[in-house]
Amino acid sequence: MTKPLYQGENTGWKLENTYAKLPETLYTRMNPQPVSSPKLVVLNKPLAEVLGIKPEALESEEGIAVLAGNRIPEGAEAIAQAYAGHQFGHFTMLGDGRAVLLGEQLTPEGKRMDIQLKGSGQTPYSRQGDGRAALGPMLREYIISEAMHSLGIPTSRSLAVVTTGEPVFREKRLTGAILTRVASSHLRVGTFQYAAKWDDLESLKKLADYAWDRHFHDEDPGGNRYLSLLREAVKKQAELIAKWQLSGFVHGVMNTDNMAISGETIDYGPCAFMDTYHPSTVFSAIDYYGRYAYGNQPSIAGWNLSRFAETLLPLIHQEEKKAIGKAQEVLAEYSSLFRSYWLDGFRKKLGIMEEAAADVKLIEDLLHVMEKKEMDFTNTFRELTLRSMETAKNFQEKQEREETKNPEFEKWLQGWKKRIADQKKPAEEIAGLMKKSNPSIIPRNHRVEETLRAAVKQQDYRVMEELLKALADPYAYTSDQEKYAQLPPKMDTPYQTFCGT
């Protein structure tokens, strides 16, 4: 059934559909399923303006109908994308089971951004699912993805959430909702796995060419574009995962279908930020063996990249043995790239501007103490930053007043202060670097849950508005952020998150 087009003048919609020009095996043309009574509950006005879409147009009755999938913007060619993936290590056929891509918005800056409706109804890839989404998980993705953006971590973003006026049923009856997600693209490792498994070589080649032209066209492809495609993906993932580790972020479900070629964080399901530092931290209720624990994320990204490389082998070289050798050389770069980004990031978090071999031990010793003493990840670096911002006199007086409760940490502090002093850099410069590298606040789990309870159970969105306002500038170190830096109350059981499907 053809849906009415939204043809409002001067709304800012400027959609193209380059993905829909790829072989039709990679997607299914279909419109979102209509909902009974959509209501806008949160709109990201700054993002709308970046996209070139007028916020007032999205707030109108017609605009809300678009965000709910009841109307289609002019220029859209709605599709559900096909992909496969290794889920917890097991390969399976997947696809957009509850999402529809409206098209690619051309921004005033000339960027091309996917506009996708998540929770928009059943598709051929739903695998007996209802194709819908609940309000809580959609608000969670909105909050976390926008926080990630403010932290400077590459990510998909959230434009809006609307309630549908219809229930969804999980363990119980829940409020239905649709999220409008914005991303550089939704090209995944799993997209290539699908093409390599079920398409012909020509379709795989077209997909790879499309990925290069869309994301890496400014780079030099060298003598082998497909090997360069792998190399660029390796670089992007090494940098992304390092930023996850530096912020204490746990994705929770690093399946290959949740790994974007663009190097953006995507698919926020059972994700969360660590409070107490521990490499084995897991939040996902279904990650029984800790496959996707915080400390495993770097190696899992490497494993996923190997799966990506496997799909490109026929394109890299017609002789499989030579293709494998070339791919392995590129994959071998991942560990050193990640380590370099990781070390550089931790040096900045500690105010270190000049490299020294002993920095590795300084960083690892700190993490060891943090783990042993169950110290909070974010607040440890926040406290170091605050100390660096104090004058030497005030710092010394504070040290003398404090009762030493953590002698191992105090011993480490002495080594850190000597390392900082040896740089002979101005204190203001060191403090400035640390302030830019260590957020004062993150979306702490208990604050996110507090927000979701108020929104879902009481239809009170003021708590979320306040949290989002604080998270918009996490490096501000303002007094009104203090309450969001407070640690959660002690829990009898570990905090768990769920996929929401």
C-alpha positions in Angstrom: 0.0 0.0 0.0 1.4 3.4 -1.0 1.5 5.9 1.8 0.8 9.6 1.4 3.9 11.6 0.8 4.8 14.4 3.2 5.2 17.3 0.7 5.2 20.2 3.2 7.1 23.2 1.8 10.4 24.4 3.3 10.6 21.5 5.8 14.2 20.8 5.0 13.8 17.1 4.0 16.3 16.4 1.2 16.4 12.6 0.8 18.3 10.5 -1.7 18.5 6.7 -1.9 21.8 5.5 -3.1 21.7 2.2 -1.1 18.4 1.3 -2.9 20.4 1.3 -6.2 22.5 -1.7 -5.0 21.4 -5.2 -6.0 17.9 -5.8 -4.6 19.0 -9.0 -2.8 20.5 -6.7 -0.2 17.1 -5.2 0.9 13.4 -5.4 0.6 11.3 -2.4 -0.5 8.6 -1.7 2.1 7.0 1.0 4.1 6.7 1.2 7.8 3.5 -0.1 9.3 1.1 2.6 10.5 0.3 3.2 14.2 -2.9 4.4 15.7 -2.1 7.6 17.6 1.6 8.7 17.5 2.8 11.3 20.1 6.1 13.1 20.1 7.9 12.6 23.4 11.4 13.9 22.7 12.9 15.8 19.7 16.6 16.5 19.2 16.3 20.0 17.8 20.1 20.7 17.5 20.5 17.5 15.5 17.5 18.4 13.3 19.2 21.7 12.5 22.5 19.9 11.7 20.5 17.7 9.3 18.9 20.8 7.7 15.4 19.7 8.8 13.3 22.4 10.5 12.4 21.4 14.1 9.0 23.0 13.8 8.2 20.8 10.8 9.0 17.7 12.8 6.8 19.0 15.7 3.8 19.4 13.4 1.1 16.8 13.0 2.5 15.9 9.6 6.1 15.7 11.0 5.1 13.4 13.8 3.3 11.2 11.3 6.6 10.9 9.4 8.5 10.1 12.6 5.9 7.4 13.3 6.0 5.9 9.9 2.4 6.9 9.0 3.6 9.2 6.2 6.7 9.1 4.0 8.8 12.2 3.3 9.1 13.2 -0.3 12.1 11.6 -1.9 12.1 8.6 0.4 12.4 5.0 -0.9 11.7 3.0 2.3 13.6 -0.3 2.6 14.5 -2.9 5.2 18.1 -4.0 4.9 19.3 -7.6 4.8 22.4 -8.7 6.6 23.8 -11.7 8.5 26.0 -11.9 11.5 27.8 -13.9 14.2 25.7 -13.6 17.3 27.8 -14.7 20.3 30.0 -16.5 17.8 27.2 -18.3 15.9 26.5 -17.4 12.3 22.9 -16.7 11.3 20.7 -14.9 8.7 19.4 -11.6 10.1 18.3 -8.2 8.7 16.2 -5.2 9.8 13.6 -7.1 11.7 12.0 -4.0 13.2 13.5 -1.1 11.3 13.0 0.7 7.9 15.5 3.0 6.2 13.7 6.0 4.8 16.7 7.3 2.8 19.8 9.4 3.1 19.4 13.0 4.2 21.8 15.4 2.5 22.8 18.0 5.1 23.6 21.6 4.5 27.3 20.7 5.0 27.0 18.1 2.2 27.1 15.0 4.4 24.9 12.0 3.7 23.1 10.6 6.8 20.9 7.6 7.0 17.4 8.2 8.5 16.0 5.0 10.0 12.8 4.3 11.9 13.4 1.7 14.6 10.3 -0.1 15.9 8.4 0.5 12.7 6.8 -2.9 12.3 7.4 -6.3 10.9 9.6 -7.0 7.9 10.6 -10.2 6.0 13.6 -10.3 8.4 11.5 -10.2 11.7 12.0 -13.9 12.4 8.6 -14.2 14.2 9.2 -11.0 16.1 6.5 -8.3 16.3 8.7 -5.6 14.6 7.9 -3.2 17.3 9.9 -1.5 20.1 9.1 -0.4 23.7 9.4 3.1 25.0 12.1 2.3 27.6 14.7 0.8 25.3 14.2 3.6 22.7 14.7 6.3 25.3 17.8 4.4 26.6 19.3 4.5 23.0 18.4 8.2 22.7 20.1 9.1 26.0 23.2 6.9 25.6 23.8 7.7 21.9 23.6 11.4 22.5 25.9 11.1 25.6 28.4 9.3 23.4 28.3 12.1 20.8 28.9 14.7 23.5 31.8 12.6 24.8 33.4 12.7 21.4 32.9 9.0 20.6 31.8 8.2 17.0 28.2 7.1 17.2 24.8 6.9 15.5 22.5 9.5 16.9 18.9 9.9 17.9 16.6 12.5 16.3 13.3 11.7 18.0 11.2 9.2 19.9 7.4 8.9 19.4 5.0 6.7 21.3 2.7 4.8 19.0 -0.5 4.6 21.1 -0.2 0.8 20.9 1.1 -1.7 23.4 4.0 -4.1 22.8 4.3 -7.4 24.7 7.5 -8.7 26.2 7.4 -10.2 29.7 4.5 -7.8 30.2 2.5 -5.2 28.4 4.7 -2.1 27.5 4.2 1.2 25.8 5.1 1.1 22.1 7.6 3.6 20.6 9.6 4.4 17.5 13.1 5.8 17.5 14.4 7.9 14.5 18.0 6.9 14.2 20.6 8.9 12.3 23.9 7.3 11.1 26.6 7.8 8.6 25.3 4.5 7.2 24.0 1.2 8.4 26.7 -0.8 6.5 27.7 -3.6 8.9 30.2 -6.4 8.9 27.1 -8.5 8.7 26.0 -6.8 5.5 29.2 -8.1 3.8 28.7 -11.5 5.4 25.3 -11.7 3.9 26.5 -10.7 0.4 29.5 -13.1 0.6 27.2 -16.0 1.7 24.1 -15.6 -0.4 25.0 -13.2 -3.3 27.2 -13.5 -6.3 30.7 -12.0 -6.5 29.4 -9.1 -8.6 26.9 -8.1 -5.9 29.7 -8.3 -3.3 31.9 -6.1 -5.4 29.2 -3.5 -5.9 28.6 -3.4 -2.1 32.4 -3.0 -1.4 32.7 -0.3 -4.0 29.7 1.5 -2.5 31.2 1.3 1.0 34.5 2.7 -0.2 32.8 5.6 -2.1 30.5 6.4 0.8 33.0 6.4 3.6 36.5 6.4 2.4 36.5 8.2 -1.0 38.9 10.8 0.4 41.6 8.2 1.0 44.1 6.8 -1.5 42.9 3.3 -2.5 46.4 2.4 -3.6 46.8 -0.6 -5.9 44.0 -2.6 -4.3 40.8 -0.8 -3.3 39.4 -3.8 -1.3 42.5 -4.3 0.7 42.4 -0.6 1.4 38.8 -0.9 2.5 39.8 -3.5 5.0 42.7 -1.3 6.2 40.5 1.8 6.7 37.9 -0.3 8.6 40.8 -1.6 10.8 41.9 2.0 11.6 38.3 3.1 12.4 37.6 0.2 14.7 40.9 0.5 16.5 40.2 4.2 17.3 36.6 3.5 18.2 37.3 0.7 20.6 40.1 2.6 22.3 37.6 5.4 23.0 35.2 2.9 24.4 37.9 1.6 26.8 39.0 5.1 27.7 35.4 6.0 28.8 34.5 2.8 30.5 31.8 2.0 28.0 30.5 -1.5 27.6 28.6 -2.1 24.4 27.2 -5.4 25.5 26.4 -7.1 22.2 29.4 -6.9 19.8 27.9 -9.3 17.3 29.2 -8.7 13.7 25.8 -7.3 12.7 26.3 -4.6 15.3 29.7 -3.4 13.9 29.4 -0.6 11.5 32.0 -0.2 8.7 32.0 3.6 9.3 33.5 3.2 12.7 30.5 4.5 14.6 29.0 2.9 17.6 25.6 1.4 16.6 22.8 -0.7 18.0 22.5 0.3 21.6 20.9 -2.6 23.4 22.3 -3.9 26.7 24.9 -1.1 26.8 26.1 0.7 29.9 29.0 2.6 31.5 31.1 1.0 34.2 31.0 2.4 37.7 33.5 0.2 39.6 36.4 -0.6 37.4 36.9 -4.3 36.5 37.9 -5.8 33.2 35.3 -8.6 33.5 32.4 -6.1 33.8 29.3 -7.4 31.9 25.9 -5.8 31.9 24.0 -7.8 29.3 21.6 -10.3 30.9 22.2 -12.8 28.1 26.0 -12.6 28.1 26.4 -15.6 30.4 30.1 -16.3 29.8 31.4 -12.7 29.5 32.2 -12.9 25.8 31.5 -9.1 25.5 32.9 -8.0 28.8 34.7 -4.6 29.0 38.2 -6.2 28.9 37.3 -8.4 25.9 36.1 -5.6 23.7 39.4 -5.0 21.9 39.9 -8.7 21.0 36.3 -9.1 19.9 36.7 -6.2 17.6 39.7 -7.9 16.1 37.7 -11.1 15.7 34.9 -9.2 13.9 37.4 -7.6 11.6 38.7 -11.0 10.7 35.2 -12.0 9.7 35.0 -8.8 7.6 38.3 -9.7 5.9 37.0 -13.2 5.0 34.2 -11.6 3.0 36.6 -9.5 1.0 39.1 -12.3 0.1 37.6 -13.0 -3.4 38.0 -9.3 -4.2 41.5 -8.9 -2.7 43.0 -11.5 -4.9 41.7 -14.3 -7.1 44.1 -16.8 -5.5 42.8 -17.5 -2.0 46.2 -18.2 -0.5 47.5 -14.8 -1.6 44.3 -13.0 -0.6 44.6 -14.5 2.9 48.3 -13.5 3.2 47.5 -9.9 2.2 44.5 -9.7 4.5 46.5 -11.1 7.5 49.1 -8.4 7.0 46.4 -5.7 7.3 44.7 -7.4 10.2 48.0 -7.6 12.1 48.0 -3.8 12.2 44.9 -3.7 14.4 46.6 -4.6 17.7 49.3 -2.0 17.4 46.9 0.7 16.2 44.6 0.0 19.1 47.5 0.0 21.6 48.7 3.3 20.2 45.3 4.9 20.5 44.8 3.4 24.0 48.2 4.6 25.2 47.7 8.1 23.7 44.3 8.4 25.3 45.5 7.3 28.8 48.5 9.6 28.6 46.1 12.5 28.0 43.8 11.4 30.8 46.8 11.6 33.1 48.1 14.9 31.8 51.1 13.4 30.1 52.2 15.3 27.0 55.5 13.6 26.1 55.9 9.9 25.6 58.1 7.8 27.8 58.4 4.0 28.0 57.6 4.0 31.7 54.1 5.4 31.0 52.8 1.9 30.2 53.7 0.7 33.7 52.3 3.9 35.3 48.9 3.3 33.5 48.8 -0.4 34.2 49.7 0.1 37.8 46.8 2.6 38.2 44.3 0.2 36.6 45.6 -2.6 38.9 45.0 -0.5 42.0 41.6 0.6 40.7 40.6 -3.0 40.2 41.9 -4.2 43.5 40.4 -1.4 45.5 37.1 -1.4 43.5 37.5 2.3 42.5 35.1 4.1 40.3 36.4 4.4 36.8 35.1 7.9 35.8 35.5 9.5 39.2 39.1 8.3 39.7 40.1 10.3 36.6 37.7 13.1 37.6 39.4 13.4 41.0 42.9 13.4 39.3 41.7 16.2 37.0 40.3 18.2 39.9 43.6 17.8 41.7 45.5 19.0 38.7 43.3 22.1 38.6 44.2 23.1 42.1 47.1 25.3 42.9 50.2 23.6 44.3 49.7 25.2 47.7 46.0 24.1 48.0 46.9 20.7 46.7 49.5 20.2 49.4 47.2 21.5 52.2 44.5 19.1 51.0 46.9 16.2 51.0 47.9 17.0 54.6 44.3 17.2 55.7 43.2 14.0 54.1 43.3 10.7 56.0 45.1 8.2 53.9 42.6 5.5 53.2 44.2 3.9 50.2 48.0 3.6 50.6 48.5 1.8 47.3 46.8 4.6 45.5 48.7 7.3 47.4 51.9 5.5 46.5 50.8 5.6 42.8 50.0 9.3 43.2 53.5 10.1 44.2 54.9 8.5 41.0 52.3 10.3 38.9 53.1 13.7 40.4 56.8 13.1 39.7 56.0 12.1 36.1 54.0 15.3 35.7 56.7 17.4 37.3 59.4 15.9 35.0 57.6 17.3 32.0 58.3 20.9 33.0 55.0 22.0 31.5 52.8 24.7 32.9 50.3 23.4 35.4 47.5 25.2 33.6 48.4 23.4 30.4 48.4 20.0 32.1 45.1 20.7 33.8 43.6 21.8 30.6 44.6 18.6 28.8 43.1 16.4 31.6 39.9 18.4 31.7 39.4 17.8 28.0 40.2 14.1 28.3 38.3 13.1 31.5 34.5 13.7 31.6 33.1 15.1 34.8 30.0 13.0 34.2 28.7 10.0 32.2 25.2 8.6 31.9 25.4 6.6 35.1 23.2 3.5 35.1 21.2 4.5 38.2 20.5 7.9 36.7 19.4 6.4 33.4 17.1 4.0 35.2 15.7 6.9 37.2 15.0 8.7 34.0 13.3 5.7 32.4 11.1 5.1 35.4 9.9 8.7 35.4 9.2 8.7 31.6 7.7 5.2 31.2 5.7 4.9 34.4 4.7 8.5 35.0 5.0 10.1 31.6 7.3 12.6 33.2 10.1 13.7 30.9 11.5 16.4 33.0 14.1 14.1 34.6 15.3 13.1 31.1 15.5 16.7 30.0 17.7 17.6 33.0 19.9 14.6 32.5 20.3 15.3 28.8 21.1 18.9 29.5 23.9 17.9 31.9 25.3 15.3 29.5 25.4 17.8 26.6 28.7 19.1 28.0 30.3 16.3 30.0 33.7 18.1 30.3 32.3 21.3 31.8 33.0 20.5 35.5 30.2 22.8 36.6 28.5 22.7 40.0 25.2 21.6 38.6 26.8 18.4 37.3 27.9 17.4 40.8 24.8 15.3 41.5 25.3 13.3 38.3 28.9 12.4 39.5 27.6 10.8 42.7 28.0 7.1 42.9 25.0 4.7 42.9 23.7 3.1 46.0 25.1 -0.3 46.8 23.1 -3.1 45.0 22.5 -6.6 46.2 22.7 -8.0 42.7 24.8 -6.8 39.7 23.2 -4.3 37.4 21.8 -5.9 34.2 20.5 -4.5 30.9 18.4 -6.1 28.2 18.1 -6.0 24.4 14.5 -4.8 24.5 13.4 -7.2 21.7 
